[in-house]
């Protein structure tokens, strides 16, 4: 039976103003990460918050989270990174965690995007732009190559697949994981529809062959795409970072729903060991 990776994205940088249910303290993030992993998530992604409640990239805070989760259950846990003008400072915490052997993945977003909302109106404050200059992407891929881990690409727009694949080949990194970012809140990319998944996959096959991929989003309910994803050989990310803002479901609820849908469509949730074994197969040039 095919094994589907389920990733739990626990919080994001929303703050509780926009997503009231997110965990923000180290203790709460660890507890929810452990609960999601025990329920069937094989990968945990989190942002970190400081004691003042603000988003932080302090590697020591991230280390407490990663080590806290792994003390209970051994799953890959990987951090985010913040916007910034200097590549070295943006990724310093990821380098520090990698140097201490705490990472299996490094998230790298291979392009820039405007976060225009679908409900924008005349006179609204212009949306922010998430900037990822190519110099920053190359810097991140260089240290991914040095540390020997797989980049996790967030694909907000189809061109991110083409750019990410080209830059990954140039950097000589291990096979990236391509995470297709759908939205029903923001105007980037595609909504979570079957035609959109088909378009992403056609382009991915041209640019990166049989590289692993998963569905995800921001302000999106991707559950209707899980059946098609399982049938096409993909993986799934859910959680409060990705869910529609103001959702009443918890991280655990989103993971449990994904587990149920994966099983209803003839597959089983992968374990962390399954994920690591599959990535080793990709390193050997094979498709698991």
C-alpha positions in Angstrom: 0.0 0.0 0.0 1.3 3.4 -1.0 2.6 5.7 1.8 1.5 9.3 1.8 3.5 11.9 3.7 1.4 14.2 5.9 3.0 17.4 7.0 1.6 19.5 9.8 2.2 23.3 9.5 1.4 24.4 13.0 1.2 28.1 13.0 2.8 30.4 10.5 3.5 34.0 11.2 -0.2 35.0 11.4 -0.3 35.8 15.1 -3.5 35.0 17.0 -5.1 38.1 15.7 -5.6 36.4 12.3 -5.5 32.7 13.3 -6.7 32.5 16.9 -6.0 28.8 17.4 -2.2 28.8 16.6 0.3 27.7 19.2 2.9 30.4 20.0 4.8 29.3 23.1 7.5 26.7 22.9 5.6 24.4 25.2 2.4 24.7 23.1 4.2 24.2 19.8 6.0 21.1 21.2 2.7 19.7 22.5 0.8 20.2 19.3 3.7 18.9 17.2 3.9 15.7 19.3 0.1 15.2 19.1 0.0 15.7 15.3 3.0 13.3 14.8 1.3 10.7 16.9 -1.9 11.2 14.9 -0.2 10.5 11.6 1.9 13.5 10.6 5.4 12.5 9.4 6.8 16.0 9.1 6.3 19.0 11.3 6.8 22.6 10.2 6.7 25.6 12.6 7.4 29.2 13.1 8.8 30.3 16.4 7.6 33.1 18.7 9.5 34.9 21.4 8.4 35.6 25.0 7.0 38.9 23.8 4.7 37.1 21.4 6.5 38.3 18.3 7.7 36.1 15.5 11.4 35.2 16.0 14.2 33.6 14.1 16.3 32.9 17.2 17.9 29.5 16.5 17.9 28.6 20.2 14.1 28.9 20.4 13.8 26.7 17.4 16.3 24.2 18.9 14.1 24.0 22.0 11.1 23.2 19.8 12.8 20.7 17.6 14.5 18.9 20.5 11.2 19.0 22.5 9.3 17.3 19.8 12.0 14.7 19.0 12.3 13.8 22.7 8.8 12.4 22.4 8.7 11.2 18.8 11.4 11.2 16.1 10.0 13.2 13.2 11.6 15.8 10.9 10.9 19.3 12.2 11.9 22.3 10.1 11.7 26.1 10.7 10.7 29.0 8.6 12.6 32.2 7.9 11.7 35.9 7.9 11.8 38.5 5.2 14.9 40.6 5.0 17.5 42.3 2.9 20.5 40.3 3.8 20.7 36.6 2.9 23.2 35.7 5.5 21.1 37.0 8.4 17.9 35.6 7.0 19.2 32.1 7.0 21.6 32.3 10.0 19.3 30.3 12.3 18.8 27.6 9.7 22.6 27.3 9.3 23.0 27.1 13.1 20.4 24.3 13.4 21.9 22.4 10.5 25.3 22.6 12.0 23.9 20.9 15.1 22.3 18.1 13.1 18.8 19.2 13.8 17.4 19.5 10.3 16.3 17.1 7.5 14.9 19.9 5.4 15.4 23.6 4.7 12.5 25.6 3.4 13.5 27.7 0.4 11.0 29.8 -1.5 12.4 30.2 -5.1 10.7 33.4 -6.1 8.8 36.5 -5.0 5.1 37.1 -4.7 2.5 39.7 -3.9 0.0 38.8 -1.2 -2.9 40.6 -2.9 -6.2 39.4 -1.4 -9.1 38.3 -3.5 -11.4 40.7 -1.6 -9.3 43.8 -2.1 -11.0 47.0 -2.9 -10.3 50.5 -4.2 -8.3 52.5 -1.7 -7.2 49.5 0.3 -3.7 49.4 1.7 -1.5 47.7 -0.9 -0.5 44.2 -0.1 3.0 43.3 0.9 5.5 41.6 -1.4 7.3 38.5 -0.2 10.8 39.1 -1.7 13.2 36.3 -2.3 15.9 37.6 -4.6 17.8 35.0 -6.6 20.9 35.8 -4.6 19.1 34.7 -1.5 17.8 31.5 -3.1 21.4 30.7 -4.3 22.7 31.3 -0.8 20.2 29.0 0.8 20.8 26.3 -1.8 24.5 26.5 -1.3 24.2 25.7 2.4 21.7 23.0 1.7 24.3 21.4 -0.6 27.0 21.8 2.1 24.9 20.3 4.8 23.5 17.6 2.6 19.8 18.1 3.1 16.8 18.4 0.8 15.4 21.9 0.0 11.6 22.2 0.5 10.4 24.6 -2.2 7.2 26.5 -1.7 5.6 26.9 -5.1 3.4 30.0 -5.0 3.4 30.5 -8.8 4.1 27.9 -11.5 7.3 29.8 -12.5 8.7 28.9 -9.1 8.9 25.3 -10.2 11.0 26.2 -13.3 13.3 28.6 -11.3 13.6 26.2 -8.4 14.5 23.3 -10.6 17.1 25.2 -12.6 18.7 26.7 -9.5 18.7 23.3 -7.7 20.5 21.7 -10.7 23.0 24.5 -10.7 23.7 24.1 -6.9 24.0 20.3 -7.0 21.6 19.8 -4.1 19.7 16.7 -3.2 16.3 16.3 -4.8 14.0 19.1 -3.7 10.4 18.6 -2.4 8.0 20.7 -4.4 5.1 22.1 -2.3 2.3 23.5 -4.4 0.7 26.5 -2.6 -3.0 27.0 -3.3 -5.2 29.8 -1.9 -8.8 30.8 -1.6 -7.8 34.0 0.2 -4.9 35.4 -1.8 -4.6 36.0 -5.5 -1.3 34.3 -6.1 -1.1 31.0 -8.1 -4.2 28.8 -8.3 -7.2 28.0 -6.1 -7.3 24.4 -4.9 -8.9 22.8 -8.0 -8.2 19.7 -10.0 -7.2 21.6 -13.1 -4.7 23.6 -11.1 -3.1 20.4 -9.7 -2.9 18.9 -13.2 -1.1 22.1 -14.5 1.4 22.0 -11.7 2.1 18.3 -12.3 2.6 18.7 -16.0 5.1 21.4 -15.5 6.9 19.6 -12.6 7.3 16.5 -14.8 8.9 18.6 -17.5 11.2 20.5 -15.2 12.0 18.0 -12.4 10.9 14.5 -13.5 9.7 12.4 -10.6 10.6 14.7 -7.8 8.4 14.4 -4.6 5.6 16.9 -4.3 2.8 17.8 -2.0 -0.3 20.0 -1.9 -0.5 22.9 0.6 -1.8 26.4 0.7 -2.3 29.7 2.6 -5.9 30.5 3.4 -7.1 27.4 1.7 -9.0 24.1 2.5 -7.1 21.6 0.4 -9.1 18.6 1.6 -11.1 18.3 -1.7 -7.8 17.7 -3.5 -6.5 14.9 -1.2 -8.1 12.1 -3.2 -6.7 13.3 -6.5 -3.3 13.9 -4.8 -3.2 10.3 -3.5 -4.2 8.9 -6.9 -1.4 10.9 -8.6 1.3 9.9 -6.2 1.6 13.1 -4.1 1.7 14.1 -0.5 -0.3 16.4 1.8 0.3 19.4 4.1 -2.4 20.7 6.5 -2.5 22.7 9.6 -3.3 26.2 11.0 -0.6 27.9 8.9 -2.4 26.8 5.7 -6.1 26.7 6.8 -8.7 29.4 6.1 -8.2 32.2 8.6 -10.4 31.9 11.6 -10.9 28.1 11.2 -12.5 26.4 14.2 -10.5 23.2 13.6 -7.3 22.5 15.5 -4.0 21.3 14.1 -4.9 17.9 15.4 -8.3 18.1 13.7 -6.7 19.0 10.3 -4.2 16.1 10.6 -6.9 13.6 11.6 -9.0 14.7 8.6 -6.0 14.2 6.3 -5.3 10.8 7.7 -9.0 9.8 7.2 -9.0 11.0 3.6 -5.7 9.3 2.7 -7.1 6.0 4.0 -10.4 6.5 2.2 -8.5 6.9 -1.0 -6.5 3.6 -0.6 -3.2 4.7 0.9 -1.7 4.9 4.4 0.0 7.8 6.2 3.8 7.5 6.0 5.9 7.3 9.1 9.0 9.5 9.6 11.1 6.5 8.8 9.1 6.0 5.5 9.8 9.7 4.5 13.5 9.4 5.2 13.7 6.0 3.3 11.9 7.6 0.4 14.3 10.5 0.2 17.2 8.1 0.2 15.7 6.4 -2.8 15.6 9.8 -4.6 19.2 10.3 -3.7 20.0 7.0 -5.5 18.1 8.2 -8.6 15.1 6.0 -8.0 11.4 6.7 -7.5 10.1 5.1 -4.3 
